[in-house]
Amino acid sequence: MSLFRRTAAVVSLVTVTALVAVGCAGTPSDSPTASGGDLVIAELRAMLPDAIKDKGVITVGTDPSYPPCDFRNDAGEIDGYNNAILQAMAPRLGVKITMEGIAFDGLLPGVESGRFDAAMECITDNPEREEIVQFVDYSYSTKGVIKLTDSKAEITENPLTLCGLHAGVQTGTEFITDVERFSANCEQEGKDAIKITHFPTTADQNTALQSGQIDFAVTSFATGAWQAKETDGLFEILANPLLAKTYVGIVVALDNDDLAAALLGALEAIVEDGTYEKVLADWGLEALALPEVGINLAASNPLDVPELCGACGE
């Protein structure tokens, strides 16, 4: 199987990330598809907040500019492995799940304010975010350094090759912390710090990368591999020993324990019957499968964070 399912036409990195997001059409909530038919787990449906049961829809916010997590396909609909997971979960809950797109930095506030019931966009679960929202964790995420293949900057997996360069980061993402760790590693070794520029959207960041305004950025390894493939090798994604593996989860409001429990139950159901494994296999992402899904795993089962290590990528 190829690394990713080719559901989108060959598009440039900027085109992928610049599309304006709108909610995709769905099936009426009283239809057999929306109700889930024989797949409905009554106990899970009963857990759902009354407002969701009444409207028959869970509205999930996303930023559809990170393939294969979330993106727009040829039909203009939100697609990706996150949506595939949600659509597998929906029949177990007896409701429809729709995704609506906005900029990344509006996702958590959108959940906190009640604009969205949940958010999902390969969002990293970390202790800081757990102070304001909760996570129903469904997979791992790995990250990499993305650069132009023909960049004049001689970037390798050695973190010290990033010293003194110019990095771009999208506002509101954990990639800011990653680049700050790179810079601290440089300064610890007596080398120049990394210059960091913040961008409001992924499209702006990627335009800067393509134009040479910045030397590199950090992104999901799966996203970087997709971008390299879809642009015929214009970009290159590199592993880096200072980038930690993380949990990603469905974001739910801190006080919405019932919805979090119902989503976790639906997720556990598709794990148990093999649907979860099949979805990840369809996207070539089997390596991201969690051995056990759960809530707020960053706190209950933390993953190791790499220590500063100089030239440890040599």
N, C-alpha and C positions, 0 to 999 in steps of 0.2 A: 504494500500500500504506500502511496506517496505520502510525504510528510503532512500535507493538508489537503482536504477536499477542495476542489476548485469550483466553488459555487459563485465566484465573482469573476467578471471579465478582467483581463490584465489591465491594471490601473496603476498610475504613478502613486507614490507615497503621499504626495500632497493631495491628489484627487481623493484618495481614500479618506483622508482625515478632514477634508474641507466641506464635506456634504452637510447640508442642514438637516437636523434630525426632526422627524415627526413620528407620531405613533403609527404602528402598522395596523392594518385592518384585521379583524378577527371574526370569529363565529359568534352569533348571538348566544347569550348566556343560557338560554333555555333549550339549546340544541343538544343532541346526543354527544357531539364532540365536546362541548363545553361542560356538560354534566359528568362526563367520564364513564357513563354506563357501568358495566360490571367492575371496572377498575376502582371505583370510589371506595375509599376506606372511611366508613361512617365515623369512626372515632376521631379521625383527623379532620374531617369536615366540621364536626361539632366543635373542634377547638378554634376554628376561624372566628375572628371578630364578627359581630352581627352585621356591621356595615359592609363587610366583604361578602358575607353570605347573601345579603339582600341584593347587592348589585351583581353578584356572580362573577366578579373580576378582581384579580390582584394586579395592580398597576406597579410595574417595576421600572425605575429610571435607569438609564444607561448612557454612556458616551460611545456612540457607534463608530469609533475611529481607531479601534484596536483589534484588527483581525489577527488571529481567528477567534479572539474572545467575543467581540461584538463589532459588526460592520454592516454596511448596506449591500445587498446583493443586486443582481442585474435588474430585478423588479422594483428596487427601491425600498425593499422591506428589511427590517433589522434581522440579521442572521448571525450565526456564530455558534460556538459550542456552548456558550452560556444559555442562549435561547433554546438550544436543543435540550439541555438539561431541564430548563423550566417547563418546556412543552411535554416532557416525559413525566414531570411531577404533577402537572395540572390535573390530569384525569384522576389521580389518587385523591385529590382534594375536592373534586366535583365542581371546580370553577375554571374559568378561562384565565390565563396569565398573558398580559400584554406588556410590551416594552415600549417606553417612550424615551426619546433621546434629547439630551442637553449637554452642555459642557461639563467636563469632569468635576470641576470645583463646585458645581451646584448639586452634586448627587447626595452627599451626606446632609447638607442643609435641607434638601428637598425631602428627605426621609424625616428629619427632625421636625420640620414644619407641618408634615402631613400631606404635602403635595403628592408624594409617592408612598405607597404601602411599603415598598422595599426598593433597594437599588442593587445592581449587579453589573460589574464591568471588570472582572478580575481585580477587585479591590482588595488590597492587602489588609489582613487582620493584624493589628498591632495594639499594644497596651494603651497608647495614647488615644487611638480611635475608639477603643472599648470604653473609654470614659464618657463618650457621648452617644454611641450607638452599640448595637450588638451584632455579631456575625454568626451566620449559619455557614460554617466552613465546608466547602465541597471539593476543593482540589488544592494541590500545590501550585506555586508559580516559581519559575526560575527566571533570572534576568541576565541581560548581557549589555555590552557596550556596542552601540551602533555607530557606524561611520561610513563615509563614502569609500568605496573600494579603492578608488584612485587618489585618496586623500594624501596631501603632502606630509601630514603628520604621521610619523612612523609608530602607530599604535599597535601594540601586541597584547597578549594576556598578562604581561608584566605590568602591575599597577603604576610603576614609576614612569612608564612611557606616557602617562597622562599628565605628568607634572608640567606646569606652565602653560597648558593648553586652555582652550575656551570651550566650556560645556554649556549645553542648553538643557533646561528642565521645564516641565510644564507645572504651572502653579497648582498647588493642592495635592501633588503626587508624592509618594514615598521616594521617588527618584532623587529628590532634593537631598535627602539624608544620605543616599548612596554616594552622590558626587561630593558631598561634604566629607564623607569618610575617605574617599580617594584623596582629597586635598590634604586632610590631616595626615594621611600616610606619607604624602610628599614632604610636608613640612617636618615630620618626624625624622626624615632622612636628609634634612638640610636642603631640600629642593624647592623650587618655586611652587606656590599655591596655584590652584586651578581657578581661573576666572569663570564665574557662573552668571548666566543670564536667564531670567525667568520669562516664560512665554505664557500668554493666557490660554492658548489652545495648542493641541498637537500639530495642527496644520501650520501655525506660525513657527513652531519649533522646527518642523521638518523642512519648511521653506528655507529657514536659516541654515540648516544642515546642507541642503542641496546647493545653496548659493555660496557656501564657504564662510558664512558669517560666524559659525561655530564649528569646532573640530569634531565633536562627538556628543552623543546623548546616551541615556540609559533607558532601556525599554524591556518589556517582557521578551524572553528569548524566543518564544513561539511567535510573537508579533514581528520581531526582527527577522526571523527566518522567513516568514510570510512575505515581508516587504522586500527582502533580497530576491526571493523567487519571483514575485510579481513584477519587479522592475528589471528583470534579466541581469541581475548581478550588480546593479548600480550601487547597492548598499551591502555592507558586510557586518555580520553580528559576531562578536567575540565574547567568549566566557571571560570571567574575571574572578580571581579567588577572594576578592573583597565583597562580592555580591552574594548575599545569603539567599537560600531557598526560603520561601514564605508560604503561609496559608492565604488563600483568597476565599471570600465568603459573600453570601447574600446579606446585605445590610438591612437591619430592621431597627425600628426605634427602640430606645433603651427600655421603655416601659411597655413594649408590646410583646410580652412573653408568650401570649397565646399564639400569635402569628408565627413567632420564632419556633415554637414547639411544633406547630402544624407543618411548617416548611421542613423542619428537621425530620419529622416522621415521614413525609413524602419522599425526601431524599434517601432516607434509610430504606424505604420500600423499593426504590428503583435500584439501590445497591444490591439488596437481597435477591431481586429477581433477575439480575444481570443486565438490566437496561442501562445503568450507569456505565458499566464497563464497555458496553457496545457503543454508546454515544462517544466516549473518549476514543475508542478504536476507530470510529468513523472519521474522526478528525486527526488521527495519527498522534494522539496525545496520551497514550496509555501510561507513559512515565509520570504523568501529573496526578494519577489516581491516589487518593488518600486511603491508607489502610483502614481508617475509621473516621467517618464524618462526625461533626460535633459542633457545639456552640462555643465561641470564644476560645478556640484552641491555642491562640497565641499566649493566653494567660495560663490555661490549664495544662498545656503540653508544649511549652516553648521550644522553638528550634534554635540551634546554635547560631550566634552572630559572629562572623569572622572577625578576628582581631587584626589590628594593623600589623602588616608583615613585610614591609619594604618591597623587595623585588620577588615576592613569593610566587609570581606567575612564571618565572624563568623555567 
